[in-house]
């Protein structure tokens, strides 16, 4: 059973998230040959205040 967790900054629409989850599900099905019924994909969102990249804190950045 493939389990895929995606980490994203908050701010995407429900439509964008649904499209992403569907695309990842299809990619896993196509690349691994896994039955779609066995594929689990979910999104873990976090705020900009909980994110740093290359030593730069994104909590002070505008969306």
Secondary structure, DSSP 8 states (H G I E B T S, - for coil): --EEEEEEES---HHHHHHHHHHHHHHHHHHH---GGG-EEEEEEE-GGG-EETTEEGGGS--
